[in-house]
């Protein structure tokens, strides 16, 4: 029997602190609510950190990479070799997430969760490989119970060793939209048709083939209904490792700045394994992957941006990061009416 002991996740709810934060925001030199979602974001960050002066220090991106055995059935428009090629691109600084991380001064490291290639040592590469790619979920569980637990624990270790108080988890793995779709269908009780999209660019015939394969996978593992069993049978090594990282970071009251579809699936699994993790999540953007809308509903989430992204890597989260900086600046640095000697609203 597969078991996982999650760390304690503290509640962020504190009515007194919520009222304090709201009063601070209301007394700034502006009409009530005039900064819209930025005010709600500032309040959320204060609640996550348990303070009236939220701040961000040493933000971190960890891109988790792994291959998927299911891709041998043609569920992706790209060959599995692209996973390793993209890891090399990350290490050379050439991917979208590298560009955004440099722009916003966020430290980035790549985590080898289970790429079917061995890499030379690199300062930005964390070798946490559990195995060379997941197994073929059409014929057997994607991971054994032991492999799934190892991936969760490795993810927790990655988060524990990362500095700072804000974590972005990104991913790279040809075939991982299939794993994410399977987990959403099983844990969210969403029809698989509504969970799948074109991923890296499938045409209509490819999309139908993906649907047929994933339907068979779900039937093959119909007994895997508990969160951990579903993760082992249907998921991927990078999804499991991201799940562990999110659980650990939430237990340390870090801000979880969430990316798109696959990262949000990892959060869904994390929430089911360790209730309360989702309290620490700020949702960066609305992915165009069809399943993401269902995830946002399941997680009661309202993303900050909707700009048509479907890249992954953590790119949408990095793009939204400056909004969190601005929210902290507003609550900490903007003058109140009394500070500025400005007359408040007539009563």
TORKOL-525585 format. One record per residue (C-alpha): residue in three letters; x, y, z. Coordinates in pm, whole numbers, padded with zeros to 5 digits. Example, Ala and Ser with C-alpha at 12.3 -4.5 7.8 and 13.67 -1.06 7.14 Angstrom:
BEGIN
type->ALA px->01230 py->-00450 pz->00780
type->SER px->01367 py->-00106 pz->00714
% end
This chain:
BEGIN
type->UNK px->00000 py->00000 pz->00000
type->UNK px->00147 py->00335 pz->-00105
type->UNK px->00161 py->00592 pz->00175
type->UNK px->00298 py->00943 pz->00198
type->UNK px->00328 py->01151 pz->00512
type->UNK px->00290 py->01517 pz->00424
type->UNK px->00420 py->01802 pz->00642
type->UNK px->00169 py->02016 pz->00825
type->UNK px->00021 py->02301 pz->00621
type->UNK px->-00078 py->02597 pz->00838
type->UNK px->-00395 py->02789 pz->00758
type->UNK px->-00343 py->03144 pz->00637
type->UNK px->-00681 py->03258 pz->00767
type->UNK px->-00669 py->03519 pz->01041
type->UNK px->-00961 py->03759 pz->01055
type->UNK px->-00774 py->04022 pz->01253
type->UNK px->-00485 py->04029 pz->01009
type->UNK px->-00719 py->04036 pz->00710
type->UNK px->-00895 py->04340 pz->00856
type->UNK px->-00562 py->04509 pz->00928
type->UNK px->-00443 py->04457 pz->00571
type->UNK px->-00771 py->04578 pz->00427
type->UNK px->-00765 py->04891 pz->00643
type->UNK px->-00407 py->04969 pz->00537
type->UNK px->-00509 py->04941 pz->00171
type->UNK px->-00827 py->05142 pz->00220
type->UNK px->-00638 py->05432 pz->00378
type->UNK px->-00390 py->05471 pz->00090
type->UNK px->-00415 py->05790 pz->-00115
type->UNK px->-00667 py->05660 pz->-00369
type->UNK px->-01039 py->05595 pz->-00395
type->UNK px->-01149 py->05273 pz->-00224
type->UNK px->-01061 py->04975 pz->-00440
type->UNK px->-00918 py->05189 pz->-00719
type->UNK px->-00618 py->04960 pz->-00768
type->UNK px->-00847 py->04663 pz->-00827
type->UNK px->-00684 py->04320 pz->-00836
type->UNK px->-00354 py->04468 pz->-00720
type->UNK px->-00512 py->04541 pz->-00382
type->UNK px->-00652 py->04190 pz->-00353
type->UNK px->-00310 py->04055 pz->-00444
type->UNK px->-00138 py->04265 pz->-00177
type->UNK px->-00385 py->04138 pz->00079
type->UNK px->-00332 py->03777 pz->-00030
type->UNK px->00046 py->03810 pz->-00005
type->UNK px->00013 py->03954 pz->00344
type->UNK px->-00210 py->03666 pz->00448
type->UNK px->00028 py->03406 pz->00303
type->UNK px->00325 py->03556 pz->00486
type->UNK px->00132 py->03637 pz->00803
type->UNK px->00232 py->04003 pz->00802
type->UNK px->00102 py->04349 pz->00717
type->UNK px->00428 py->04416 pz->00530
type->UNK px->00456 py->04146 pz->00263
type->UNK px->00781 py->04131 pz->00072
type->UNK px->00958 py->03909 pz->-00179
type->UNK px->01316 py->03798 pz->-00135
type->UNK px->01532 py->03574 pz->-00354
type->UNK px->01256 py->03445 pz->-00584
type->UNK px->01330 py->03105 pz->-00735
type->UNK px->01234 py->02913 pz->-01048
type->UNK px->01283 py->02538 pz->-01065
type->UNK px->01212 py->02377 pz->-01403
type->UNK px->01149 py->02004 pz->-01358
type->UNK px->01224 py->01787 pz->-01662
type->UNK px->01135 py->01427 pz->-01741
type->UNK px->01040 py->01195 pz->-02023
type->UNK px->00722 py->00990 pz->-02056
type->UNK px->00694 py->00630 pz->-02170
type->UNK px->00346 py->00692 pz->-02308
type->UNK px->00487 py->00903 pz->-02592
type->UNK px->00582 py->00584 pz->-02780
type->UNK px->00213 py->00574 pz->-02877
type->UNK px->00231 py->00904 pz->-03064
type->UNK px->00050 py->01126 pz->-02815
type->UNK px->00276 py->01426 pz->-02883
type->UNK px->00362 py->01624 pz->-03194
type->UNK px->00732 py->01622 pz->-03096
type->UNK px->00968 py->01329 pz->-03034
type->UNK px->01086 py->01255 pz->-02680
type->UNK px->01440 py->01358 pz->-02774
type->UNK px->01324 py->01720 pz->-02752
type->UNK px->01308 py->01698 pz->-02370
type->UNK px->01685 py->01654 pz->-02339
type->UNK px->01750 py->01906 pz->-02615
type->UNK px->01542 py->02165 pz->-02431
type->UNK px->01722 py->02092 pz->-02104
type->UNK px->02047 py->02176 pz->-02283
type->UNK px->01881 py->02493 pz->-02414
type->UNK px->01784 py->02590 pz->-02058
type->UNK px->02139 py->02531 pz->-01940
type->UNK px->02271 py->02748 pz->-02223
type->UNK px->02025 py->03026 pz->-02130
type->UNK px->01833 py->03025 pz->-02457
type->UNK px->01474 py->02936 pz->-02362
type->UNK px->01184 py->03172 pz->-02293
type->UNK px->01203 py->03105 pz->-01920
type->UNK px->01574 py->03197 pz->-01920
type->UNK px->01495 py->03529 pz->-02086
type->UNK px->01217 py->03611 pz->-01840
type->UNK px->01418 py->03496 pz->-01539
type->UNK px->01706 py->03722 pz->-01639
type->UNK px->01473 py->04014 pz->-01704
type->UNK px->01315 py->03987 pz->-01360
type->UNK px->01627 py->03871 pz->-01173
type->UNK px->01480 py->03538 pz->-01063
type->UNK px->01727 py->03258 pz->-00998
type->UNK px->01662 py->02957 pz->-01223
type->UNK px->01777 py->02600 pz->-01190
type->UNK px->01680 py->02295 pz->-01395
type->UNK px->01589 py->01974 pz->-01215
type->UNK px->01648 py->01642 pz->-01390
type->UNK px->01353 py->01448 pz->-01250
type->UNK px->01369 py->01168 pz->-01504
type->UNK px->01501 py->01264 pz->-01846
type->UNK px->01595 py->00966 pz->-02063
type->UNK px->01947 py->01110 pz->-02106
type->UNK px->02241 py->01158 pz->-01872
type->UNK px->02375 py->01513 pz->-01859
type->UNK px->02719 py->01642 pz->-01780
type->UNK px->02740 py->01827 pz->-01448
type->UNK px->02634 py->02192 pz->-01473
type->UNK px->02602 py->02467 pz->-01213
type->UNK px->02237 py->02520 pz->-01299
type->UNK px->02141 py->02151 pz->-01315
type->UNK px->02013 py->01957 pz->-01014
type->UNK px->02043 py->01583 pz->-01068
type->UNK px->01739 py->01431 pz->-00896
type->UNK px->01674 py->01162 pz->-01157
type->UNK px->01458 py->00878 pz->-01028
type->UNK px->01469 py->00677 pz->-01351
type->UNK px->01520 py->00734 pz->-01724
type->UNK px->01166 py->00839 pz->-01809
type->UNK px->00836 py->00710 pz->-01675
type->UNK px->00698 py->00373 pz->-01782
type->UNK px->00436 py->00321 pz->-02053
type->UNK px->00111 py->00393 pz->-01869
type->UNK px->-00087 py->00208 pz->-02135
type->UNK px->00060 py->-00122 pz->-02019
type->UNK px->00171 py->-00059 pz->-01657
type->UNK px->00176 py->00219 pz->-01396
type->UNK px->00385 py->00518 pz->-01505
type->UNK px->00578 py->00484 pz->-01180
type->UNK px->00606 py->00216 pz->-00915
type->UNK px->00499 py->00319 pz->-00568
type->UNK px->00863 py->00350 pz->-00467
type->UNK px->00951 py->00565 pz->-00767
type->UNK px->00655 py->00795 pz->-00704
type->UNK px->00750 py->00841 pz->-00339
type->UNK px->01113 py->00903 pz->-00435
type->UNK px->01003 py->01173 pz->-00680
type->UNK px->00783 py->01338 pz->-00417
type->UNK px->01065 py->01333 pz->-00163
type->UNK px->01319 py->01464 pz->-00413
type->UNK px->01082 py->01750 pz->-00496
type->UNK px->01046 py->01834 pz->-00128
type->UNK px->01425 py->01838 pz->-00096
type->UNK px->01459 py->02071 pz->-00396
type->UNK px->01218 py->02318 pz->-00234
type->UNK px->01379 py->02285 pz->00108
type->UNK px->01721 py->02367 pz->-00034
type->UNK px->01601 py->02662 pz->-00243
type->UNK px->01649 py->03005 pz->-00080
type->UNK px->01393 py->03282 pz->-00077
type->UNK px->01022 py->03306 pz->-00003
type->UNK px->00868 py->03268 pz->-00350
type->UNK px->00879 py->02957 pz->-00567
type->UNK px->00782 py->02910 pz->-00931
type->UNK px->00770 py->02550 pz->-01054
type->UNK px->00803 py->02502 pz->-01428
type->UNK px->00829 py->02186 pz->-01633
type->UNK px->00967 py->02037 pz->-01952
type->UNK px->00872 py->01695 pz->-02076
type->UNK px->00741 py->01581 pz->-02411
type->UNK px->00414 py->01405 pz->-02329
type->UNK px->00346 py->01577 pz->-02000
type->UNK px->00017 py->01732 pz->-02114
type->UNK px->-00107 py->01374 pz->-02147
type->UNK px->-00003 py->01291 pz->-01790
type->UNK px->-00162 py->01614 pz->-01665
type->UNK px->-00484 py->01546 pz->-01856
type->UNK px->-00508 py->01196 pz->-01710
type->UNK px->-00462 py->01326 pz->-01354
type->UNK px->-00720 py->01600 pz->-01404
type->UNK px->-00971 py->01352 pz->-01543
type->UNK px->-00921 py->01111 pz->-01255
type->UNK px->-00884 py->01347 pz->-00958
type->UNK px->-01113 py->01622 pz->-01087
type->UNK px->-01378 py->01386 pz->-01225
type->UNK px->-01366 py->01575 pz->-01555
type->UNK px->-01438 py->01394 pz->-01886
type->UNK px->-01110 py->01322 pz->-02064
type->UNK px->-01244 py->01498 pz->-02374
type->UNK px->-01252 py->01822 pz->-02175
type->UNK px->-00904 py->01771 pz->-02033
type->UNK px->-00697 py->01730 pz->-02347
type->UNK px->-00564 py->01987 pz->-02588
type->UNK px->-00321 py->02003 pz->-02874
type->UNK px->-00019 py->02019 pz->-02643
type->UNK px->00284 py->02095 pz->-02857
type->UNK px->00069 py->02133 pz->-03169
type->UNK px->-00131 py->01820 pz->-03261
type->UNK px->-00356 py->01834 pz->-03567
type->UNK px->-00716 py->01705 pz->-03556
type->UNK px->-00618 py->01344 pz->-03628
type->UNK px->-00344 py->01362 pz->-03365
type->UNK px->-00584 py->01505 pz->-03110
type->UNK px->-00832 py->01221 pz->-03169
type->UNK px->-00553 py->00965 pz->-03139
type->UNK px->-00440 py->01124 pz->-02812
type->UNK px->-00799 py->01106 pz->-02686
type->UNK px->-00825 py->00736 pz->-02776
type->UNK px->-00494 py->00646 pz->-02608
type->UNK px->-00571 py->00840 pz->-02289
type->UNK px->-00917 py->00683 pz->-02267
type->UNK px->-00751 py->00340 pz->-02276
type->UNK px->-00500 py->00446 pz->-02009
type->UNK px->-00777 py->00557 pz->-01774
type->UNK px->-00957 py->00225 pz->-01824
type->UNK px->-00633 py->00033 pz->-01767
type->UNK px->-00587 py->00204 pz->-01427
type->UNK px->-00951 py->00234 pz->-01321
type->UNK px->-00864 py->00126 pz->-00967
type->UNK px->-00613 py->00409 pz->-00915
type->UNK px->-00852 py->00660 pz->-00762
type->UNK px->-00669 py->00779 pz->-00448
type->UNK px->-00441 py->01080 pz->-00511
type->UNK px->-00112 py->00897 pz->-00460
type->UNK px->-00219 py->00589 pz->-00654
type->UNK px->-00340 py->00810 pz->-00940
type->UNK px->-00014 py->01004 pz->-00942
type->UNK px->00189 py->00682 pz->-00963
type->UNK px->-00027 py->00518 pz->-01229
type->UNK px->-00103 py->00815 pz->-01452
type->UNK px->00147 py->01092 pz->-01377
type->UNK px->00504 py->01173 pz->-01461
type->UNK px->00826 py->01202 pz->-01267
type->UNK px->00838 py->01580 pz->-01310
type->UNK px->00473 py->01617 pz->-01204
type->UNK px->00538 py->01412 pz->-00890
type->UNK px->00851 py->01611 pz->-00811
type->UNK px->00669 py->01941 pz->-00863
type->UNK px->00396 py->01814 pz->-00629
type->UNK px->00651 py->01747 pz->-00357
type->UNK px->00814 py->02086 pz->-00407
type->UNK px->00481 py->02266 pz->-00374
type->UNK px->00390 py->02077 pz->-00057
type->UNK px->00725 py->02157 pz->00104
type->UNK px->00719 py->02524 pz->00001
type->UNK px->00366 py->02569 pz->00137
type->UNK px->00469 py->02409 pz->00467
type->UNK px->00733 py->02685 pz->00488
type->UNK px->00473 py->02957 pz->00411
type->UNK px->00632 py->03047 pz->00080
type->UNK px->00440 py->03212 pz->-00200
type->UNK px->00362 py->02963 pz->-00477
type->UNK px->00346 py->03158 pz->-00801
type->UNK px->00168 py->02913 pz->-01027
type->UNK px->00218 py->02872 pz->-01398
type->UNK px->-00026 py->02698 pz->-01632
type->UNK px->-00186 py->02359 pz->-01692
type->UNK px->00078 py->02112 pz->-01580
type->UNK px->00195 py->02312 pz->-01279
type->UNK px->-00170 py->02354 pz->-01172
type->UNK px->-00226 py->01977 pz->-01200
type->UNK px->00071 py->01931 pz->-00966
type->UNK px->-00098 py->02176 pz->-00729
type->UNK px->-00424 py->01980 pz->-00748
type->UNK px->-00239 py->01663 pz->-00652
type->UNK px->-00054 py->01850 pz->-00376
type->UNK px->-00381 py->01986 pz->-00237
type->UNK px->-00532 py->01637 pz->-00230
type->UNK px->-00224 py->01496 pz->-00054
type->UNK px->-00177 py->01789 pz->00187
type->UNK px->-00496 py->01997 pz->00220
type->UNK px->-00417 py->02366 pz->00253
type->UNK px->-00137 py->02389 pz->-00002
type->UNK px->-00358 py->02582 pz->-00246
type->UNK px->-00397 py->02867 pz->00005
type->UNK px->-00040 py->02964 pz->-00077
type->UNK px->-00095 py->02978 pz->-00453
type->UNK px->-00111 py->03291 pz->-00665
type->UNK px->-00230 py->03197 pz->-01013
type->UNK px->-00030 py->03378 pz->-01276
type->UNK px->-00225 py->03320 pz->-01594
type->UNK px->-00501 py->03135 pz->-01776
type->UNK px->-00348 py->02884 pz->-02017
type->UNK px->-00520 py->02811 pz->-02347
type->UNK px->-00488 py->02438 pz->-02273
type->UNK px->-00858 py->02335 pz->-02236
type->UNK px->-00806 py->02151 pz->-01909
type->UNK px->-00671 py->02457 pz->-01732
type->UNK px->-01014 py->02622 pz->-01708
type->UNK px->-01142 py->02315 pz->-01521
type->UNK px->-00842 py->02323 pz->-01289
type->UNK px->-00898 py->02689 pz->-01209
type->UNK px->-01259 py->02609 pz->-01117
type->UNK px->-01157 py->02311 pz->-00903
type->UNK px->-00897 py->02523 pz->-00721
type->UNK px->-01127 py->02828 pz->-00692
type->UNK px->-00861 py->03034 pz->-00867
type->UNK px->-00868 py->03366 pz->-01047
type->UNK px->-00551 py->03412 pz->-01255
type->UNK px->-00383 py->03749 pz->-01294
type->UNK px->-00321 py->03734 pz->-01670
type->UNK px->-00486 py->03590 pz->-01980
type->UNK px->-00246 py->03636 pz->-02270
type->UNK px->-00287 py->03313 pz->-02466
type->UNK px->00014 py->03123 pz->-02329
type->UNK px->00063 py->02746 pz->-02357
type->UNK px->00440 py->02712 pz->-02330
type->UNK px->00496 py->02587 pz->-01977
type->UNK px->00849 py->02613 pz->-01832
type->UNK px->00712 py->02853 pz->-01568
type->UNK px->00699 py->03127 pz->-01832
type->UNK px->00354 py->03260 pz->-01741
type->UNK px->00447 py->03280 pz->-01374
type->UNK px->00766 py->03470 pz->-01451
type->UNK px->00566 py->03707 pz->-01669
type->UNK px->00325 py->03782 pz->-01383
type->UNK px->00597 py->03822 pz->-01121
type->UNK px->00625 py->04203 pz->-01149
type->UNK px->00260 py->04232 pz->-01042
type->UNK px->00352 py->04074 pz->-00710
type->UNK px->00641 py->04317 pz->-00673
type->UNK px->00404 py->04605 pz->-00739
type->UNK px->00148 py->04474 pz->-00491
type->UNK px->00413 py->04465 pz->-00218
type->UNK px->00534 py->04813 pz->-00311
type->UNK px->00183 py->04956 pz->-00296
type->UNK px->00103 py->04829 pz->00052
type->UNK px->00449 py->04910 pz->00192
type->UNK px->00547 py->05236 pz->00021
type->UNK px->00233 py->05420 pz->-00086
type->UNK px->00135 py->05705 pz->00146
type->UNK px->-00184 py->05702 pz->00348
type->UNK px->-00416 py->06001 pz->00350
type->UNK px->-00286 py->06107 pz->00692
type->UNK px->00080 py->06058 pz->00588
type->UNK px->00035 py->06278 pz->00284
type->UNK px->-00195 py->06535 pz->00439
type->UNK px->-00458 py->06455 pz->00176
type->UNK px->-00825 py->06481 pz->00262
type->UNK px->-01006 py->06148 pz->00267
type->UNK px->-01351 py->06061 pz->00140
type->UNK px->-01648 py->06265 pz->00261
type->UNK px->-01873 py->06076 pz->00498
% end
